[in-house]
Amino acid sequence: MYFSAERLALANQAVKETFEKCSVAWQAIPHWDTGDPSVTMVPNDNLNAPLNVPLSLLPVDFTVTLPQAVAPTPDYVLEAVIAATVTLAAALDAAVFPALLPPMTPATTVTLPVLPSAADLLVGFIDARAKVEDGGYRAPSCLITDTIGLAYLAQITIANGYAGTDVLLPPANINSLHRVNTLAPATDPDVRGWLIGRRQRIAQGGAADASPGEEPVDLAVSIPPSLEVIGSTANDIDLRVRISYVTRVKDPNGIVVFRM
């Protein structure tokens, strides 16, 4: 045994807590745990185009030395596990949001000016709100943007001195705002954000605890974020943090893409 059961449980708890804090996809999109780590295909639950979709294993490998693994305190192991988990969370975010793009049509797209004013953003957000509400998603929505989009929101101030995020999001019924580094494939640089409609009232960062069945997109997960001991090489122990998942867009009418 490379790790005691207690230390392995401690490391897995660190993976779980770190991933929940670092992954925007995990915070913003509900997930369905299949309960079977051997599952490789799941239905996409799309009523318009039903088919089976494959799950992907997303791993981050790293090593610790045997002395570090059996040290009196777990500090170094936890430091290595947490660093790998942060990398895993970023990799998941970079994969999930571009995967929302293929079903998008003109009916689920809002085009903003290249240099949008506060009025332009407000009109665009309300247009997006109308689109998801017409699809039946009338609970407060979730807005995902990148650094550029967040800068547009933050620097726009109204005459009374309030930041744009304080006055532009409430009329559009947006109660959740997240920033990610990757919104779409590099071949589509005009994407500046996503509006994800909700049927449930989901607080900021609370999607992991929400039911996925009512929402337009979810993550099907067969292996939750967790630690795997692969084996040993010389004096090193080979470890892996991983997740097995697929992004399922079940109803494109519940998602709007913003372009500039």
Secondary structure, DSSP 8 states (H G I E B T S, - for coil): --S-HHHHHHHHHHHHHHHHHH-HHHHHS-EEE-S-TT--EEE---SSS--EEE-EEEEEEEEEEHHHHTSSS-HHHHHHHHHHHHHHHHHHHHHHTGGGSTT--GGGEEE--SS--HHHHHHHHHHHHHHHHHTT--EEEEEEE-HHHHHHHHH-B-TTS-BHHHHHTGGGTEEEEEE-S-SS-TT-TTEEEEEEEESS---TT-GGGS-GGGSSEEEEEEEEEEEEEEEEETTEEEEEEEEEEEEEE--GGGEEEEE-
